[in-house]
Amino acid sequence: MGSKADITLSVDPRRLRGRVDESAFRFSTTRELVDGQPALVGLTYQTRLRQALGLAAASHHKGLNVFASGPSGVHKSRAVLEVLKEEARRRATPSDWCYVFNFESPDRPRAIALPPGWGRRFAQDMEHFVAEVRRDIPRAFESEEYRRKHRRIHDELERRRAAVTAELQQLARQQGFVAELGPAGLAVSPSNSGGRPFTTSEFEALPAEARQRIEEAGLRLHRELESRLRQVRSVEKDYRQREQQLERDTALRIAESALEELRERYREVAPVLEYLEQVSKDVPKRLDELRSAEEEHRGALLAALEGRSRGFRHYGVNVLVDRGDAEGAPVVFETDPTFSNLCGTIDRRVEFGNLVTDFTLLRAGSLHRANGGYLVLFAEDLLRQLGSYQALKKSLHSQQVTIEDLASTLGLAVAQLIKPQPIPLDVRVVLVGPPLLYHLLWMLDPSFRKLFQVRADFDDQVDATAENLQAFARDLGALAREEGLLPLDRSGVARTAEHAMRIAEDKRKLSLRFGALAQLLHEANHLAQGEGASAISRRHLEAADEARRFRSSLPLEHLRELIKREVLIVRTAGEKVGQLNGLALSAVGEAVIGRPVRITAVVRPGHGELVDIERRAELGGRIHTKAVMILGGYLASRYAAELPLSLSAQLTFEQSYSEIEGDSASLGEALALLSAIGGFPLRQELAVTGSVSQAGEVQPVGGATDKIEAYFEVCQAVGLTGRQGVIVPWANLDHIHLRDEVVEAVRQGRFQVFAVRTVDQALELTSGLSAGEADKSGRFPPESANGRVRSSLERLASVVREYRAPSAVEAVPGHAARPLPPTAPTPGPEHPPGGPPPPPVGRRPRSK
């Protein structure tokens, strides 16, 4: 039955698995390919990435940042970093960046750019300057020259002070008083005839009138003496000013001596010269901190209380970004893009229970470190962090980066103790993420479109040409070296390439998902090391692959047991009308499990309604619903172009309790429906997968390999008969990469794989009947499968016409009789094929 079709459509076992000839490789192990070579895993094939990053690197437009998109497992970030490092080596090393104290606005630290490596040297020079002035200024205050100048000023003060004092005392004596100038000021007392001040008892013994005269005279004298006393105060003030000026001149002379060398060293860096000028002016203001070397020994607590150490920090240099050891432009990969890690942070310290900060506690973010080069970020990680994405866009748009607290950017009340000067930003940002995220950002964020104008797509597969296979071998060698694995021999490379074909679901392609390949290599490496082998070979990889399949096969094993015990009804022998085995896929973690499903169809008279039970039960997805609608279109165009489709059909997946999605079951649904209409049985030992067009073409589907292997294992569990097999679309032949066990069963005739291009071919295989071709009048041979379908549809149309009268009733088993709705008449002279049927007599036309 149907032997001719079986032979014609049967697939040659050699087409069921991709093979790589290991003799094409001219090496013993992959170590020979990578020794002394840079590790660029998968980068050979990413020409779009190279072009995109080259464009971004060559342009200075702020919008030419890059979004590198592609599937997971293709080493996107690694490839991006390798390309950027190549570009970075060709670019100049950017500036160092430092923060220094702002003497004009202490709460706004100044940012200074220096040539690469100069930031560290500038910080050391300022440390030496501080040490020098702390050492030399106290020594200068103790020097003989300073003391001589100070003594000269002091002696002059004493002379002028003594002269004024003598004059005051002489005036007081002339009026009968004694004047004494002390720390508390001028004291005036009446004197007796002997020139001595009255004692209290002597003064009290004087007559009242005498005491009054003396007191009044004393007040007059005191007022007169106060005017003279102002001369003494003026002299003392002049002394203090001259003393302070001497100290400032001494300190300035020491500071200028130290700064002169720095001015010469940094003469081409204008911001540094400006800063040194401010330091020169500030040093004399710090004399209380520099007056005596004894300050060194007064204790840390006392120094902190008096602000000693804080003053010296004003002359420090906070090297925010140091390029001293860099060669070329920086390439920074930020794996944790929090707001602080991205834009920098302001640290704080505790002093006597209070949080304080200054410019020395500013810390760089990845934008600072990448300034003048490239910054690579995972887009998903960036979007998960509060404020990070907005901060990145703000920095790229303004072309400057500011260190600030996250709370202040969110509008929260926070004490912002310092506001550092922003640093100009020249960076190219590369976001790495999936294509879906790129499309969402492009649609929903207009600023993203302006700032990330370059897209680099990663290809996850490449043609399996001889040239690419050689490059693939080098990549495997580099991957093994990076992962610390044994090298692969030629058979191991060939077997890994075959595994890459299976991952790609195409025998003509190699998958570039090196992450997935690395997992298999790690397990094979474990087995090879256990044997003491020097390289990973085919047998290690096959054993590892089998072990991985076994670990993930428990659900399929339970499924086979349920089928074998007929708890889950799947027929693998015999024939049945309106029923066929379809094939479905389920994902359990990283494992994809195929399973057979029983597709059934029931047909009765009706008005062309094709009921998708899965959709009605809300278990069918949109694509599956579309496939059922297409199936209705195929049925109408193929069999009822000039005939009303007078049936009501129901399709379902038996014993299916989860959502059904996709169109890969539409071929099985079509065959089950045609069998139910035509009344001919279908071979239950065959399972089918494929999508159907309205023209009856069988279209390719995904997961063909897993579906075939799943049905093979079910048939193997119940017993292989040689008649069991799978029907797949012809266009899927290049996508099939079966295990050796299945290929061998096909070669021995214990299992079959068929490939079809049309529904008619699948119909012949499953029914054993000739499909039948329509003649010029559109009629099919009566005994053909299509002829039987056409005849059944004509009978259904006749039945419906007989019951189209309003009095007619439709009998439904188990239900009361009910009137059958009117049906459209068959085409006639007044109703040409393809035209709309007239409404029934006495009824208004219905709108749809």
Secondary structure, 3 states (H helix, E strand, C coil): CCHHHHHHHECCHHHCCCCCCHHHCCCCECHHHHCCCCCCCCHHHCHHHHHHHHHHHHCCCCCECEEEECCCCCCHHHHHHHHHHHHHHCCCCCCEEEEECCCCCCCCCEEEEECCCHHHHHHHHHHHHHHHHHHHHHHHHCCHHHHHHHHHHHHHHHHHHHHHHHHHHHHHHHCCEEEEEECCEEEEEEECCCCCECCHHHHHHCCHHHHHHHHHHHHHHHHHHHHHHHHHHHHHHHHHHHHHHHHHHHHHHHHHHHHHHHHHHCCCCHHHHHHHHHHHHHHHHHHHHHCCHHHHHCCHHHHHHCCHHHHHHCCCCEEEECCCCCCCCCEEEECCCCHHHHHCEECCEEECCEEECCHHHEECCHHHHHCCCEEEEEHHHHHHCCCHHHHHHHHHHHCEECCCCHHHHCCCCCCCCCCCCCEECCCEEEEEECHHHHHHHHHHCHHHHHHECEEEECCCEEECCHHHHHHHHHHHHHHHHHHCCCCEEHHHHHHHHHHHHHHHCCCCEEECCHHHHHHHHHHHHHHHHHHCCCCECHHHHHHHHHHHHHHCCHHHHHHHHHHHCCCCCCCCCCEEECEEEEEEEEEECCEEEEEEEEEEEEEEECCCEEEEHHHHCCCECHHHHHHHHHHHHHHHHHHCCCCCCCEEEEEEEECCCCCECCCCCHHHHHHHHHHHHHCCEEECCEEECCEECCCCEEECCCCHHHHHHHHHHHHHHHCCCCCCEEEEEHHHHHHCCCCHHHHHHHHCCCCEEEEECEHHHHHHHHHCCCCCCCCCCCCCCCCCHHHHHHHHHHHHHHHHHHCCCCCCEECCCCCCCEECCCCCCCCECCECCCCCCCCCCCCCCCCC
